[in-house]
Amino acid sequence: MGELIFIVEEAPEGGFIARALGQSIFTETDTLAELPEKVRDAVRCHFEEEKRPKVIHLHHVREEVIAI
């Protein structure tokens, strides 16, 4: 596997949630600064070293509601 994409969203209770596309990998964090290391840890736990992706993309999704 060459690359892995995570969707990053704000958690309803605060902090952030990151979910991998196409894999059952999930992690949570309180701050965006902590997020890259938490994602790396989750990927290390999920894949054996020789099967780990070389690149991880963090795709930040932000929902915004506006009044008309």
N, CA, C and O atoms as CSV, one atom per row, in Angstrom:
chain,resi,resn,atom,element,x,y,z
A,1,MET,N,N,0.850,-1.180,0.000
A,1,MET,CA,C,0.000,0.000,0.000
A,1,MET,C,C,0.893,1.240,0.000
A,1,MET,O,O,1.780,1.375,0.843
A,2,GLY,N,N,0.656,2.125,-0.935
A,2,GLY,CA,C,1.482,3.322,-1.043
A,2,GLY,C,C,0.977,4.494,-0.234
A,2,GLY,O,O,1.763,5.197,0.401
A,3,GLU,N,N,-0.340,4.716,-0.251
A,3,GLU,CA,C,-0.908,5.885,0.419
A,3,GLU,C,C,-2.177,5.506,1.164
A,3,GLU,O,O,-2.851,4.532,0.827
A,4,LEU,N,N,-2.488,6.295,2.185
A,4,LEU,CA,C,-3.696,6.103,2.969
A,4,LEU,C,C,-4.292,7.475,3.251
A,4,LEU,O,O,-3.573,8.413,3.595
A,5,ILE,N,N,-5.600,7.587,3.105
A,5,ILE,CA,C,-6.288,8.866,3.323
A,5,ILE,C,C,-7.147,8.768,4.570
A,5,ILE,O,O,-7.905,7.815,4.751
A,6,PHE,N,N,-7.013,9.775,5.430
A,6,PHE,CA,C,-7.859,9.899,6.621
A,6,PHE,C,C,-8.769,11.100,6.456
A,6,PHE,O,O,-8.326,12.165,6.025
A,7,ILE,N,N,-10.032,10.935,6.796
A,7,ILE,CA,C,-10.985,12.035,6.863
A,7,ILE,C,C,-10.960,12.540,8.303
A,7,ILE,O,O,-11.163,11.764,9.237
A,8,VAL,N,N,-10.715,13.824,8.485
A,8,VAL,CA,C,-10.627,14.437,9.812
A,8,VAL,C,C,-11.824,15.364,9.991
A,8,VAL,O,O,-12.070,16.248,9.170
A,9,GLU,N,N,-12.564,15.148,11.079
A,9,GLU,CA,C,-13.741,15.969,11.379
A,9,GLU,C,C,-13.707,16.391,12.843
A,9,GLU,O,O,-13.077,15.743,13.678
A,10,GLU,N,N,-14.392,17.482,13.134
A,10,GLU,CA,C,-14.544,17.896,14.528
A,10,GLU,C,C,-15.507,16.937,15.210
A,10,GLU,O,O,-16.550,16.597,14.651
A,11,ALA,N,N,-15.164,16.504,16.412
A,11,ALA,CA,C,-16.029,15.615,17.181
A,11,ALA,C,C,-17.124,16.437,17.854
A,11,ALA,O,O,-16.867,17.558,18.291
A,12,PRO,N,N,-18.328,15.906,17.943
A,12,PRO,CA,C,-19.438,16.653,18.569
A,12,PRO,C,C,-19.140,17.065,20.012
A,12,PRO,O,O,-19.583,18.121,20.463
A,13,GLU,N,N,-18.386,16.230,20.733
A,13,GLU,CA,C,-18.082,16.527,22.130
A,13,GLU,C,C,-16.798,17.339,22.297
A,13,GLU,O,O,-16.367,17.602,23.420
A,14,GLY,N,N,-16.195,17.730,21.188
A,14,GLY,CA,C,-14.942,18.486,21.203
A,14,GLY,C,C,-13.799,17.619,20.721
A,14,GLY,O,O,-13.876,16.392,20.786
A,15,GLY,N,N,-12.760,18.236,20.249
A,15,GLY,CA,C,-11.626,17.501,19.707
A,15,GLY,C,C,-11.862,17.108,18.259
A,15,GLY,O,O,-12.685,17.707,17.567
A,16,PHE,N,N,-11.131,16.097,17.808
A,16,PHE,CA,C,-11.171,15.692,16.405
A,16,PHE,C,C,-11.185,14.176,16.268
A,16,PHE,O,O,-10.646,13.453,17.105
A,17,ILE,N,N,-11.812,13.714,15.194
A,17,ILE,CA,C,-11.905,12.300,14.861
A,17,ILE,C,C,-11.262,12.111,13.484
A,17,ILE,O,O,-11.514,12.889,12.564
A,18,ALA,N,N,-10.438,11.081,13.351
A,18,ALA,CA,C,-9.828,10.760,12.058
A,18,ALA,C,C,-10.170,9.314,11.712
A,18,ALA,O,O,-9.953,8.409,12.517
A,19,ARG,N,N,-10.712,9.101,10.501
A,19,ARG,CA,C,-11.088,7.763,10.032
A,19,ARG,C,C,-10.412,7.506,8.684
A,19,ARG,O,O,-10.421,8.356,7.794
A,20,ALA,N,N,-9.835,6.329,8.559
A,20,ALA,CA,C,-9.175,5.961,7.308
A,20,ALA,C,C,-10.207,5.504,6.286
A,20,ALA,O,O,-11.178,4.832,6.636
A,21,LEU,N,N,-10.001,5.863,5.038
A,21,LEU,CA,C,-10.855,5.396,3.950
A,21,LEU,C,C,-10.395,4.007,3.526
A,21,LEU,O,O,-9.216,3.797,3.244
A,22,GLY,N,N,-11.328,3.063,3.483
A,22,GLY,CA,C,-11.022,1.723,3.015
A,22,GLY,C,C,-10.341,0.817,4.029
A,22,GLY,O,O,-10.021,-0.329,3.713
A,23,GLN,N,N,-10.118,1.305,5.228
A,23,GLN,CA,C,-9.506,0.515,6.293
A,23,GLN,C,C,-10.271,0.784,7.585
A,23,GLN,O,O,-10.889,1.839,7.734
A,24,SER,N,N,-10.234,-0.149,8.501
A,24,SER,CA,C,-10.928,0.062,9.776
A,24,SER,C,C,-9.961,0.647,10.801
A,24,SER,O,O,-9.637,0.015,11.807
A,25,ILE,N,N,-9.507,1.873,10.519
A,25,ILE,CA,C,-8.583,2.586,11.404
A,25,ILE,C,C,-9.270,3.874,11.829
A,25,ILE,O,O,-9.825,4.599,11.003
A,26,PHE,N,N,-9.226,4.148,13.121
A,26,PHE,CA,C,-9.943,5.273,13.703
A,26,PHE,C,C,-9.125,5.788,14.878
A,26,PHE,O,O,-8.558,4.993,15.629
A,27,THR,N,N,-9.054,7.091,15.047
A,27,THR,CA,C,-8.400,7.660,16.227
A,27,THR,C,C,-9.063,8.986,16.585
A,27,THR,O,O,-9.713,9.613,15.749
A,28,GLU,N,N,-8.893,9.396,17.819
A,28,GLU,CA,C,-9.437,10.662,18.316
A,28,GLU,C,C,-8.324,11.439,19.004
A,28,GLU,O,O,-7.361,10.858,19.505
A,29,THR,N,N,-8.468,12.756,19.022
A,29,THR,CA,C,-7.497,13.613,19.695
A,29,THR,C,C,-8.171,14.897,20.150
A,29,THR,O,O,-9.214,15.282,19.621
A,30,ASP,N,N,-7.579,15.552,21.123
A,30,ASP,CA,C,-8.131,16.807,21.625
A,30,ASP,C,C,-7.745,18.005,20.767
A,30,ASP,O,O,-8.508,18.965,20.659
A,31,THR,N,N,-6.550,17.950,20.151
A,31,THR,CA,C,-6.071,19.095,19.368
A,31,THR,C,C,-5.557,18.646,18.006
A,31,THR,O,O,-5.196,17.486,17.810
A,32,LEU,N,N,-5.532,19.586,17.077
A,32,LEU,CA,C,-4.973,19.290,15.753
A,32,LEU,C,C,-3.470,19.046,15.827
A,32,LEU,O,O,-2.927,18.293,15.020
A,33,ALA,N,N,-2.801,19.669,16.776
A,33,ALA,CA,C,-1.354,19.479,16.918
A,33,ALA,C,C,-1.010,18.024,17.258
A,33,ALA,O,O,0.031,17.524,16.833
A,34,GLU,N,N,-1.864,17.351,18.009
A,34,GLU,CA,C,-1.639,15.957,18.400
A,34,GLU,C,C,-2.027,14.970,17.305
A,34,GLU,O,O,-1.618,13.810,17.344
A,35,LEU,N,N,-2.802,15.415,16.341
A,35,LEU,CA,C,-3.400,14.518,15.353
A,35,LEU,C,C,-2.396,13.708,14.530
A,35,LEU,O,O,-2.570,12.494,14.422
A,36,PRO,N,N,-1.362,14.305,13.949
A,36,PRO,CA,C,-0.451,13.489,13.123
A,36,PRO,C,C,0.172,12.310,13.879
A,36,PRO,O,O,0.270,11.212,13.332
A,37,GLU,N,N,0.586,12.525,15.111
A,37,GLU,CA,C,1.200,11.427,15.863
A,37,GLU,C,C,0.176,10.354,16.223
A,37,GLU,O,O,0.493,9.164,16.198
A,38,LYS,N,N,-1.044,10.762,16.556
A,38,LYS,CA,C,-2.098,9.787,16.860
A,38,LYS,C,C,-2.416,8.936,15.629
A,38,LYS,O,O,-2.618,7.728,15.744
A,39,VAL,N,N,-2.461,9.565,14.453
A,39,VAL,CA,C,-2.725,8.830,13.210
A,39,VAL,C,C,-1.573,7.866,12.927
A,39,VAL,O,O,-1.810,6.712,12.570
A,40,ARG,N,N,-0.329,8.326,13.081
A,40,ARG,CA,C,0.826,7.437,12.875
A,40,ARG,C,C,0.742,6.219,13.795
A,40,ARG,O,O,0.958,5.089,13.359
A,41,ASP,N,N,0.428,6.455,15.064
A,41,ASP,CA,C,0.316,5.348,16.019
A,41,ASP,C,C,-0.763,4.351,15.598
A,41,ASP,O,O,-0.560,3.139,15.671
A,42,ALA,N,N,-1.910,4.869,15.157
A,42,ALA,CA,C,-3.005,3.998,14.727
A,42,ALA,C,C,-2.595,3.160,13.513
A,42,ALA,O,O,-2.919,1.975,13.436
A,43,VAL,N,N,-1.889,3.774,12.575
A,43,VAL,CA,C,-1.442,3.062,11.374
A,43,VAL,C,C,-0.399,2.005,11.751
A,43,VAL,O,O,-0.436,0.886,11.238
A,44,ARG,N,N,0.525,2.354,12.641
A,44,ARG,CA,C,1.540,1.383,13.085
A,44,ARG,C,C,0.886,0.164,13.743
A,44,ARG,O,O,1.343,-0.963,13.554
A,45,CYS,N,N,-0.174,0.387,14.510
A,45,CYS,CA,C,-0.863,-0.720,15.182
A,45,CYS,C,C,-1.636,-1.592,14.192
A,45,CYS,O,O,-1.800,-2.791,14.419
A,46,HIS,N,N,-2.104,-1.005,13.114
A,46,HIS,CA,C,-2.959,-1.715,12.160
A,46,HIS,C,C,-2.166,-2.546,11.150
A,46,HIS,O,O,-2.594,-3.640,10.783
A,47,PHE,N,N,-1.020,-2.042,10.700
A,47,PHE,CA,C,-0.243,-2.692,9.648
A,47,PHE,C,C,1.081,-3.227,10.177
A,47,PHE,O,O,1.699,-2.624,11.055
A,48,GLU,N,N,1.510,-4.357,9.641
A,48,GLU,CA,C,2.871,-4.810,9.874
A,48,GLU,C,C,3.806,-3.852,9.145
A,48,GLU,O,O,3.407,-3.214,8.171
A,49,GLU,N,N,5.031,-3.750,9.608
A,49,GLU,CA,C,5.964,-2.746,9.083
A,49,GLU,C,C,6.111,-2.788,7.564
A,49,GLU,O,O,6.115,-1.739,6.919
A,50,GLU,N,N,6.231,-3.975,6.986
A,50,GLU,CA,C,6.451,-4.065,5.537
A,50,GLU,C,C,5.206,-3.752,4.717
A,50,GLU,O,O,5.302,-3.545,3.507
A,51,LYS,N,N,4.041,-3.714,5.356
A,51,LYS,CA,C,2.793,-3.431,4.636
A,51,LYS,C,C,2.241,-2.033,4.907
A,51,LYS,O,O,1.181,-1.685,4.385
A,52,ARG,N,N,2.923,-1.237,5.697
A,52,ARG,CA,C,2.442,0.114,6.026
A,52,ARG,C,C,2.501,1.032,4.811
A,52,ARG,O,O,3.389,0.910,3.966
A,53,PRO,N,N,1.543,1.951,4.737
A,53,PRO,CA,C,1.602,2.937,3.649
A,53,PRO,C,C,2.808,3.855,3.839
A,53,PRO,O,O,3.250,4.100,4.962
A,54,LYS,N,N,3.321,4.348,2.740
A,54,LYS,CA,C,4.469,5.256,2.786
A,54,LYS,C,C,4.045,6.700,3.045
A,54,LYS,O,O,4.811,7.493,3.593
A,55,VAL,N,N,2.811,7.035,2.642
A,55,VAL,CA,C,2.302,8.398,2.779
A,55,VAL,C,C,0.901,8.347,3.380
A,55,VAL,O,O,0.086,7.499,3.018
A,56,ILE,N,N,0.639,9.266,4.303
A,56,ILE,CA,C,-0.691,9.393,4.896
A,56,ILE,C,C,-1.201,10.798,4.603
A,56,ILE,O,O,-0.526,11.787,4.887
A,57,HIS,N,N,-2.393,10.874,4.037
A,57,HIS,CA,C,-3.029,12.167,3.770
A,57,HIS,C,C,-4.089,12.423,4.844
A,57,HIS,O,O,-4.862,11.528,5.185
A,58,LEU,N,N,-4.120,13.632,5.367
A,58,LEU,CA,C,-5.168,14.037,6.304
A,58,LEU,C,C,-6.063,15.028,5.579
A,58,LEU,O,O,-5.654,16.150,5.280
A,59,HIS,N,N,-7.283,14.604,5.303
A,59,HIS,CA,C,-8.249,15.443,4.590
A,59,HIS,C,C,-9.211,16.028,5.631
A,59,HIS,O,O,-10.039,15.312,6.192
A,60,HIS,N,N,-9.091,17.325,5.877
A,60,HIS,CA,C,-9.907,17.988,6.895
A,60,HIS,C,C,-11.247,18.408,6.305
A,60,HIS,O,O,-11.307,19.102,5.290
A,61,VAL,N,N,-12.323,17.972,6.964
A,61,VAL,CA,C,-13.683,18.292,6.540
A,61,VAL,C,C,-14.301,19.155,7.630
A,61,VAL,O,O,-14.283,18.800,8.809
A,62,ARG,N,N,-14.836,20.266,7.227
A,62,ARG,CA,C,-15.457,21.174,8.193
A,62,ARG,C,C,-16.860,21.525,7.734
A,62,ARG,O,O,-17.054,22.054,6.639
A,63,GLU,N,N,-17.808,21.237,8.555
A,63,GLU,CA,C,-19.182,21.578,8.238
A,63,GLU,C,C,-19.465,22.981,8.735
A,63,GLU,O,O,-19.129,23.341,9.864
A,64,GLU,N,N,-20.083,23.758,7.881
A,64,GLU,CA,C,-20.428,25.133,8.263
A,64,GLU,C,C,-21.891,25.381,7.889
A,64,GLU,O,O,-22.305,25.112,6.761
A,65,VAL,N,N,-22.645,25.880,8.819
A,65,VAL,CA,C,-24.057,26.171,8.590
A,65,VAL,C,C,-24.205,27.684,8.546
A,65,VAL,O,O,-23.719,28.396,9.424
A,66,ILE,N,N,-24.886,28.163,7.507
A,66,ILE,CA,C,-25.117,29.604,7.392
A,66,ILE,C,C,-26.616,29.868,7.249
A,66,ILE,O,O,-27.352,29.066,6.675
A,67,ALA,N,N,-27.038,30.986,7.773
A,67,ALA,CA,C,-28.443,31.371,7.658
A,67,ALA,C,C,-28.653,32.168,6.381
A,67,ALA,O,O,-27.752,32.865,5.912
A,68,ILE,N,N,-29.848,32.057,5.828
A,68,ILE,CA,C,-30.187,32.815,4.612
A,68,ILE,C,C,-31.150,33.918,4.998
A,68,ILE,O,O,-31.579,34.691,4.142
